[in-house]
Amino acid sequence: MASQKPQRSPAEIEDIILRKIFLVSLIDYMENDSRIVYLEMTAAEILSEGKELKMSRDLMERVLIDRLSGNFSSAEPPFPYLIGCYHRAYEEGKKISNMKDKAVRSEMESVVRQAKKLAVSYCRIHLGNSDMFPNWEMSKSSVSPLLPLVFSEVSSSVDGFGGGSSSGVVNCPPGFLEEFFRDSDFDSLDLILKQLYEDLRGSVLKVSALGNFQQPLRALLFLISFPIGAKSLVNHPWWIPKGAYLNGRVIEMTSILGPFYHVSALPDHTIFKSQPDVGQQCFSEASTRRPADLLSSFTTIKTVMNNLYEGLAEVLLSLLKNAETRENVLEYLGEVINKNSSRAHLQVDPISCASSGMFVNLSAVMLRLCEPFLDANLTKRDKIDPKYVFNSTRLELRGLTALHASSEEVAEWLGGENPVKTEWKSKKYTFICECFFMTTRVLNLGLLKAFSDFKHLVQDISRCEDTLSTFKAMQGQSPSPQLDLDIARLEKEIELYSQEKLCYEAQILRDGELLQRSLSFYRLMVVWLVGLVGGFKMPLPSTCPMEFACMPEHFVEDAMELLIFASRIPKALDGVILDDFMNFIIMFMASPDFVRNPYLRAKMVEVLNCWMPRRSGSSVTSTLFEGHQLSLEYLVRNLLKLYVDIEFTGSHTQFYDKFNIRHNIAELLEYLWQVPSHRNAWRQIAKEEEKGVYLNFLNFLINDSIFLLDESLNKIPELKELEAEMSNTAEWERRPAQERQERTRLFHSQENIIRIDMKLANEDVTMLAFTSEQITAPFLLPEMVERVASMLNYFLLQLVGPQRKSLSLKDPEKYEFRPKQLLKQIVNIYVHLARGDKENIFPAAITRDGRSYNEQLFSAAADVLRRIGEDGRLIQEFIELGAKAKLAASEAMDAETALGEIPDEFLDPIQYTLMKDPVILPSSRITVDRPVIQRHLLSDTTDPFNRSHLTSDMLIPDIELKAKIEQFIRSQELKRHA
């Protein structure tokens, strides 16, 4: 029978295990592992102390120090050696777990635990103080040797597009990092962590959306999951960089988190460009790529960006949940926002401001932080305190343009020393409140700014394409080397612009979730703002509450811009609750006492324009207009009011702006006229406001129609002249190239002006035609009737008078010039007014117009209408009106003759006609005829003789003069009959 192996004593087992772990020997004999080090001096010391040459837990630290301090040629340097020790201890631990003897097993487990602890402890000492073991050269790399271990701990199979981490992967022994970061004091780890954070920052510094940012981001998350890691991060000198030259870009590039936020698909300034170049890689020569290719690029970018957003949001959440680090996060965000406030300017300096990439990423992250309070019922909105805008020491909000209050009014309101205001100043605000206001700022400087950049990019592309086609046309006529160069330059520019455009599309336009989250946020914004004025109800309070008046204007502007932008992206509004936005717009678009800026109110109309059913192609939006209480009651009224208000925007471009804004309003009104309930509301307003808003609306509508038609009709002969010049080829070719280029440009610009003016004029005349059919009374008021008649006569003269031949164009439809349709509408307006003219005052008004009235025009127009097959009844009524006008003209002649010489004091000083209802102007004390001055006041509320303020109710009837005039008329009639 074979003899049994002698049982080893626990001391022998301990010796074997520790020698394996630490790769050392106290006895000199040939080891077959070259890494094992014979510690001769240590052995001699132990023997001199009369101890046995066996490794034990008591000797463990002494042995380890000697191993690390000695100069051994073939041994590993300290860091990899200590990691190896930990790893071997881990492996030994696994073997120990199979021991039968429980007591020995427990003993050995304790030994292994101590060995691990020692390895970790000396790792910290070595990393924190590299001079500790002077015989070892520290590696030349400036990167912390811990970094590869952290990377291996968090590695994943999908790290970026460049594969996993670099070759020669270092595997981290299980549990090492946990032990390294968990059980230690702050001072011994802080330096090590600070180095790691700098390394992580460096590893993503120039990385684009297509690079490997995932691994550093997960490493960052891993480190801050330890309380010590989180504390060290926010205490890092680069958490918020300091210094005299600190600006938005410096924070982005040098703070620890900045470069993580810089990772993006969006274009940036060349100096800060990241790799790989997303535009180049995904979208070069996009016009020739297969749609499936592009789609796959879009999907990739959207996916990686959403991974980035999730990771960045997790980092902030982790730090915000920790009471020790929360304040530092808010401080960092505040600094990033304040130092980048100039991103809101039209021109952004890319050297001193953070990139759009950073701010769009921050927008996506902030929206994720807001998610808990964006529930459908917005239950937490009372946590948002408007006083934050005035008292926040964190955000600079007080300098922003307010919705209504001027900076003096805000200062005066805040200046009042009362106990309530003092209490405001000491107030602590909830996280929801801070998060809400920070998000409004970030979205303004980020996502909304990116929309605006995208819009400009699209305009630049279209401008370049126009110029390119002009150059190509010129090259076809007279080629030149310079033109070839210009064409090549433009083609290259368009290619780069198109790549940038597709990058925006990939990261923003195609990210439905990002748009939906933003819309939820702005829904909270409008509901909260309406709460400041007492909730969704009309009419609004008689005075605007100061809290509302002082809110930054961009809160509302951004909401409107987002709605306009999202409305133009297919499906972006699907499932979004739009009712609150609709109510908000109806409440404020015609309320200058709440929203001062007329352009902002005009933006609200633009939103409604995008929602018109024929535009949005969605039934969701038609119920907003057609089944909505506030809409049915106030929409038409407020659109008419805004149409009038927009005459005076106070801007130097107000003259041109008003036409665009009114064009949007007119389109909406035309649609609403076709909805019976809105048409009834319209008729009701015309009746109630006949002398108020409605009369002003009609007056401006007529003013605009005259101006626009006149402008476009006058430009047609000029355009024809240019056309003739260009079609005389021989003569044209002889002119210098520069002159030809200028004349061509002028030709295109005239074409453009005619087309736009004509389009707007058509719209105005159409509105006059359809409203005059059912609402005639305001047109026939004394202050209006002559104005309407002279406008109609003027158009009739242009369309069928002797000059009409000069208006014939080769391709009139190209300029939206439809003379037959225009004539038909003008005749319709004449007939509608004649039908409603119960007092028979219209024919006389037609003839009182000395400039354009001519009885022949009526028969000429009737001939044209017959030729184009117009309705006989309409023609008949029109001819009858012409006959009545002719009769009125001869009666007027007789009456004038009968009156003979009229004394000057009876004549209106503006029109030189006999006054019927003389009134005195209060400040200039001049007497005028009431209808004449009232017509003037519709467009201008000043006394025409001294420009002082004047309104209809200030006119003083001149009873004495009126009696004299009536006496004069009677006496002249008596003379005639005598």
Secondary structure in CASP SS format (residue, H / E / C, confidence):
PFRMAT SS
TARGET T0000
AUTHOR 0000-0000-0000
METHOD secondary structure of the structure
MODEL  1
M C 1.00
A C 1.00
S C 1.00
Q C 1.00
K C 1.00
P C 1.00
Q C 1.00
R C 1.00
S C 1.00
P H 1.00
A H 1.00
E H 1.00
I H 1.00
E H 1.00
D H 1.00
I H 1.00
I H 1.00
L H 1.00
R H 1.00
K H 1.00
I H 1.00
F H 1.00
L C 1.00
V E 1.00
S E 1.00
L C 1.00
I C 1.00
D C 1.00
Y C 1.00
M C 1.00
E C 1.00
N C 1.00
D C 1.00
S C 1.00
R C 1.00
I C 1.00
V E 1.00
Y E 1.00
L C 1.00
E H 1.00
M H 1.00
T H 1.00
A H 1.00
A H 1.00
E H 1.00
I H 1.00
L H 1.00
S H 1.00
E C 1.00
G C 1.00
K C 1.00
E C 1.00
L C 1.00
K C 1.00
M C 1.00
S C 1.00
R H 1.00
D H 1.00
L H 1.00
M H 1.00
E H 1.00
R H 1.00
V H 1.00
L H 1.00
I H 1.00
D H 1.00
R H 1.00
L H 1.00
S H 1.00
G C 1.00
N C 1.00
F C 1.00
S C 1.00
S C 1.00
A C 1.00
E C 1.00
P C 1.00
P H 1.00
F H 1.00
P H 1.00
Y H 1.00
L H 1.00
I H 1.00
G H 1.00
C H 1.00
Y H 1.00
H H 1.00
R H 1.00
A H 1.00
Y H 1.00
E H 1.00
E H 1.00
G H 1.00
K H 1.00
K H 1.00
I H 1.00
S C 1.00
N C 1.00
M C 1.00
K C 1.00
D C 1.00
K H 1.00
A H 1.00
V H 1.00
R H 1.00
S H 1.00
E H 1.00
M H 1.00
E H 1.00
S H 1.00
V H 1.00
V H 1.00
R H 1.00
Q H 1.00
A H 1.00
K H 1.00
K H 1.00
L H 1.00
A H 1.00
V H 1.00
S H 1.00
Y H 1.00
C H 1.00
R H 1.00
I H 1.00
H H 1.00
L H 1.00
G H 1.00
N C 1.00
S H 1.00
D H 1.00
M H 1.00
F C 1.00
P C 1.00
N C 1.00
W C 1.00
E C 1.00
M C 1.00
S C 1.00
K C 1.00
S C 1.00
S C 1.00
V C 1.00
S C 1.00
P C 1.00
L H 1.00
L H 1.00
P H 1.00
L H 1.00
V H 1.00
F H 1.00
S H 1.00
E H 1.00
V H 1.00
S C 1.00
S C 1.00
S C 1.00
V C 1.00
D C 1.00
G C 1.00
F C 1.00
G C 1.00
G C 1.00
G C 1.00
S C 1.00
S C 1.00
S C 1.00
G C 1.00
V C 1.00
V C 1.00
N C 1.00
C C 1.00
P C 1.00
P C 1.00
G C 1.00
F H 1.00
L H 1.00
E H 1.00
E H 1.00
F H 1.00
F H 1.00
R H 1.00
D C 1.00
S C 1.00
D C 1.00
F H 1.00
D H 1.00
S H 1.00
L H 1.00
D H 1.00
L H 1.00
I H 1.00
L H 1.00
K H 1.00
Q H 1.00
L H 1.00
Y H 1.00
E H 1.00
D H 1.00
L H 1.00
R H 1.00
G H 1.00
S H 1.00
V H 1.00
L C 1.00
K C 1.00
V E 1.00
S C 1.00
A C 1.00
L C 1.00
G C 1.00
N C 1.00
F C 1.00
Q H 1.00
Q H 1.00
P H 1.00
L H 1.00
R H 1.00
A H 1.00
L H 1.00
L H 1.00
F H 1.00
L H 1.00
I H 1.00
S C 1.00
F C 1.00
P H 1.00
I H 1.00
G H 1.00
A H 1.00
K H 1.00
S H 1.00
L H 1.00
V H 1.00
N C 1.00
H C 1.00
P C 1.00
W C 1.00
W C 1.00
I C 1.00
P C 1.00
K C 1.00
G C 1.00
A C 1.00
Y C 1.00
L C 1.00
N C 1.00
G H 1.00
R H 1.00
V H 1.00
I H 1.00
E H 1.00
M H 1.00
T H 1.00
S C 1.00
I C 1.00
L C 1.00
G H 1.00
P H 1.00
F H 1.00
Y H 1.00
H H 1.00
V C 1.00
S C 1.00
A C 1.00
L C 1.00
P C 1.00
D C 1.00
H C 1.00
T H 1.00
I H 1.00
F H 1.00
K C 1.00
S C 1.00
Q E 1.00
P C 1.00
D C 1.00
V H 1.00
G H 1.00
Q H 1.00
Q H 1.00
C H 1.00
F H 1.00
S C 1.00
E C 1.00
A H 1.00
S H 1.00
T H 1.00
R C 1.00
R C 1.00
P H 1.00
A H 1.00
D H 1.00
L H 1.00
L H 1.00
S H 1.00
S H 1.00
F H 1.00
T H 1.00
T H 1.00
I H 1.00
K H 1.00
T H 1.00
V H 1.00
M H 1.00
N H 1.00
N H 1.00
L H 1.00
Y H 1.00
E H 1.00
G H 1.00
L H 1.00
A H 1.00
E H 1.00
V H 1.00
L H 1.00
L H 1.00
S H 1.00
L H 1.00
L H 1.00
K H 1.00
N C 1.00
A C 1.00
E C 1.00
T C 1.00
R H 1.00
E H 1.00
N H 1.00
V H 1.00
L H 1.00
E H 1.00
Y H 1.00
L H 1.00
G H 1.00
E H 1.00
V H 1.00
I H 1.00
N H 1.00
K H 1.00
N C 1.00
S H 1.00
S H 1.00
R H 1.00
A H 1.00
H C 1.00
L C 1.00
Q C 1.00
V C 1.00
D C 1.00
P C 1.00
I C 1.00
S C 1.00
C C 1.00
A C 1.00
S C 1.00
S H 1.00
G H 1.00
M H 1.00
F H 1.00
V H 1.00
N H 1.00
L H 1.00
S H 1.00
A H 1.00
V H 1.00
M H 1.00
L H 1.00
R H 1.00
L H 1.00
C H 1.00
E H 1.00
P H 1.00
F H 1.00
L C 1.00
D C 1.00
A C 1.00
N C 1.00
L C 1.00
T C 1.00
K C 1.00
R H 1.00
D H 1.00
K H 1.00
I C 1.00
D C 1.00
P C 1.00
K C 1.00
Y H 1.00
V H 1.00
F H 1.00
N H 1.00
S C 1.00
T C 1.00
R C 1.00
L C 1.00
E C 1.00
L C 1.00
R C 1.00
G C 1.00
L C 1.00
T C 1.00
A E 1.00
L C 1.00
H C 1.00
A C 1.00
S C 1.00
S H 1.00
E H 1.00
E H 1.00
V H 1.00
A H 1.00
E H 1.00
W H 1.00
L H 1.00
G H 1.00
G C 1.00
E C 1.00
N C 1.00
P H 1.00
V H 1.00
K H 1.00
T H 1.00
E H 1.00
W H 1.00
K H 1.00
S C 1.00
K C 1.00
K C 1.00
Y C 1.00
T C 1.00
F H 1.00
I H 1.00
C H 1.00
E H 1.00
C H 1.00
F H 1.00
F H 1.00
M H 1.00
T H 1.00
T H 1.00
R H 1.00
V H 1.00
L H 1.00
N H 1.00
L H 1.00
G C 1.00
L H 1.00
L H 1.00
K H 1.00
A H 1.00
F H 1.00
S H 1.00
D H 1.00
F H 1.00
K H 1.00
H H 1.00
L H 1.00
V H 1.00
Q H 1.00
D H 1.00
I H 1.00
S H 1.00
R H 1.00
C H 1.00
E H 1.00
D H 1.00
T H 1.00
L H 1.00
S H 1.00
T H 1.00
F H 1.00
K H 1.00
A H 1.00
M H 1.00
Q H 1.00
G H 1.00
Q H 1.00
S C 1.00
P C 1.00
S C 1.00
P H 1.00
Q H 1.00
L H 1.00
D H 1.00
L H 1.00
D H 1.00
I H 1.00
A H 1.00
R H 1.00
L H 1.00
E H 1.00
K H 1.00
E H 1.00
I H 1.00
E H 1.00
L H 1.00
Y H 1.00
S H 1.00
Q H 1.00
E H 1.00
K H 1.00
L H 1.00
C H 1.00
Y H 1.00
E H 1.00
A H 1.00
Q H 1.00
I H 1.00
L H 1.00
R C 1.00
D C 1.00
G H 1.00
E H 1.00
L H 1.00
L H 1.00
Q H 1.00
R H 1.00
S H 1.00
L H 1.00
S H 1.00
F H 1.00
Y H 1.00
R H 1.00
L H 1.00
M H 1.00
V H 1.00
V H 1.00
W H 1.00
L H 1.00
V H 1.00
G H 1.00
L C 1.00
V C 1.00
G C 1.00
G C 1.00
F C 1.00
K C 1.00
M C 1.00
P C 1.00
L C 1.00
P C 1.00
S C 1.00
T C 1.00
C C 1.00
P C 1.00
M H 1.00
E H 1.00
F H 1.00
A H 1.00
C C 1.00
M C 1.00
P E 1.00
E C 1.00
H H 1.00
F H 1.00
V H 1.00
E H 1.00
D H 1.00
A H 1.00
M H 1.00
E H 1.00
L H 1.00
L H 1.00
I H 1.00
F H 1.00
A H 1.00
S H 1.00
R C 1.00
I C 1.00
P C 1.00
K C 1.00
A C 1.00
L C 1.00
D C 1.00
G C 1.00
V C 1.00
I C 1.00
L C 1.00
D H 1.00
D H 1.00
F H 1.00
M H 1.00
N H 1.00
F H 1.00
I H 1.00
I H 1.00
M H 1.00
F H 1.00
M C 1.00
A C 1.00
S C 1.00
P C 1.00
D C 1.00
F C 1.00
V C 1.00
R C 1.00
N C 1.00
P H 1.00
Y H 1.00
L H 1.00
R H 1.00
A H 1.00
K H 1.00
M H 1.00
V H 1.00
E H 1.00
V H 1.00
L H 1.00
N H 1.00
C H 1.00
W H 1.00
M C 1.00
P H 1.00
R H 1.00
R H 1.00
S H 1.00
G C 1.00
S C 1.00
S H 1.00
V H 1.00
T H 1.00
S H 1.00
T H 1.00
L H 1.00
F H 1.00
E H 1.00
G C 1.00
H C 1.00
Q H 1.00
L H 1.00
S H 1.00
L H 1.00
E H 1.00
Y H 1.00
L H 1.00
V H 1.00
R H 1.00
N H 1.00
L H 1.00
L H 1.00
K H 1.00
L H 1.00
Y H 1.00
V H 1.00
D H 1.00
I C 1.00
E C 1.00
F C 1.00
T C 1.00
G C 1.00
S C 1.00
H C 1.00
T C 1.00
Q H 1.00
F H 1.00
Y H 1.00
D H 1.00
K H 1.00
F H 1.00
N H 1.00
I H 1.00
R H 1.00
H H 1.00
N H 1.00
I H 1.00
A H 1.00
E H 1.00
L H 1.00
L H 1.00
E H 1.00
Y H 1.00
L H 1.00
W H 1.00
Q C 1.00
V C 1.00
P H 1.00
S H 1.00
H H 1.00
R H 1.00
N H 1.00
A H 1.00
W H 1.00
R H 1.00
Q H 1.00
I H 1.00
A H 1.00
K H 1.00
E H 1.00
E C 1.00
E C 1.00
K C 1.00
G C 1.00
V H 1.00
Y H 1.00
L H 1.00
N H 1.00
F H 1.00
L H 1.00
N H 1.00
F H 1.00
L H 1.00
I H 1.00
N H 1.00
D H 1.00
S H 1.00
I H 1.00
F H 1.00
L H 1.00
L H 1.00
D H 1.00
E H 1.00
S H 1.00
L H 1.00
N H 1.00
K H 1.00
I H 1.00
P H 1.00
E H 1.00
L H 1.00
K H 1.00
E H 1.00
L H 1.00
E H 1.00
A H 1.00
E H 1.00
M H 1.00
S H 1.00
N C 1.00
T H 1.00
A H 1.00
E H 1.00
W H 1.00
E H 1.00
R H 1.00
R C 1.00
P C 1.00
A H 1.00
Q H 1.00
E H 1.00
R H 1.00
Q H 1.00
E H 1.00
R H 1.00
T H 1.00
R H 1.00
L H 1.00
F H 1.00
H H 1.00
S H 1.00
Q H 1.00
E H 1.00
N H 1.00
I H 1.00
I H 1.00
R H 1.00
I H 1.00
D H 1.00
M H 1.00
K H 1.00
L H 1.00
A H 1.00
N H 1.00
E H 1.00
D H 1.00
V H 1.00
T H 1.00
M H 1.00
L H 1.00
A H 1.00
F H 1.00
T H 1.00
S H 1.00
E H 1.00
Q H 1.00
I C 1.00
T C 1.00
A H 1.00
P H 1.00
F H 1.00
L H 1.00
L C 1.00
P H 1.00
E H 1.00
M H 1.00
V H 1.00
E H 1.00
R H 1.00
V H 1.00
A H 1.00
S H 1.00
M H 1.00
L H 1.00
N H 1.00
Y H 1.00
F H 1.00
L H 1.00
L H 1.00
Q H 1.00
L H 1.00
V H 1.00
G C 1.00
P C 1.00
Q C 1.00
R H 1.00
K H 1.00
S H 1.00
L H 1.00
S C 1.00
L C 1.00
K C 1.00
D C 1.00
P H 1.00
E H 1.00
K H 1.00
Y H 1.00
E C 1.00
F C 1.00
R C 1.00
P H 1.00
K H 1.00
Q H 1.00
L H 1.00
L H 1.00
K H 1.00
Q H 1.00
I H 1.00
V H 1.00
N H 1.00
I H 1.00
Y H 1.00
V H 1.00
H H 1.00
L H 1.00
A H 1.00
R H 1.00
G H 1.00
D C 1.00
K C 1.00
E C 1.00
N C 1.00
I C 1.00
F H 1.00
P H 1.00
A H 1.00
A H 1.00
I H 1.00
T H 1.00
R C 1.00
D C 1.00
G C 1.00
R C 1.00
S C 1.00
Y C 1.00
N C 1.00
E H 1.00
Q H 1.00
L H 1.00
F H 1.00
S H 1.00
A H 1.00
A H 1.00
A H 1.00
D H 1.00
V H 1.00
L H 1.00
R H 1.00
R H 1.00
I C 1.00
G C 1.00
E C 1.00
D C 1.00
G H 1.00
R H 1.00
L H 1.00
I H 1.00
Q H 1.00
E H 1.00
F H 1.00
I H 1.00
E H 1.00
L H 1.00
G H 1.00
A H 1.00
K H 1.00
A H 1.00
K H 1.00
L H 1.00
A H 1.00
A H 1.00
S H 1.00
E H 1.00
A H 1.00
M H 1.00
D H 1.00
A H 1.00
E H 1.00
T H 1.00
A H 1.00
L H 1.00
G C 1.00
E C 1.00
I C 1.00
P C 1.00
D H 1.00
E H 1.00
F H 1.00
L E 1.00
D C 1.00
P C 1.00
I C 1.00
Q C 1.00
Y C 1.00
T C 1.00
L E 1.00
M C 1.00
K C 1.00
D C 1.00
P E 1.00
V E 1.00
I E 1.00
L C 1.00
P C 1.00
S C 1.00
S C 1.00
R C 1.00
I C 1.00
T E 1.00
V E 1.00
D E 1.00
R H 1.00
P H 1.00
V H 1.00
I H 1.00
Q H 1.00
R H 1.00
H H 1.00
L H 1.00
L H 1.00
S H 1.00
D C 1.00
T C 1.00
T E 1.00
D C 1.00
P C 1.00
F C 1.00
N C 1.00
R C 1.00
S C 1.00
H E 1.00
L C 1.00
T C 1.00
S H 1.00
D H 1.00
M H 1.00
L C 1.00
I E 1.00
P E 1.00
D C 1.00
I H 1.00
E H 1.00
L H 1.00
K H 1.00
A H 1.00
K H 1.00
I H 1.00
E H 1.00
Q H 1.00
F H 1.00
I H 1.00
R H 1.00
S H 1.00
Q H 1.00
E H 1.00
L H 1.00
K H 1.00
R H 1.00
H H 1.00
A C 1.00
END
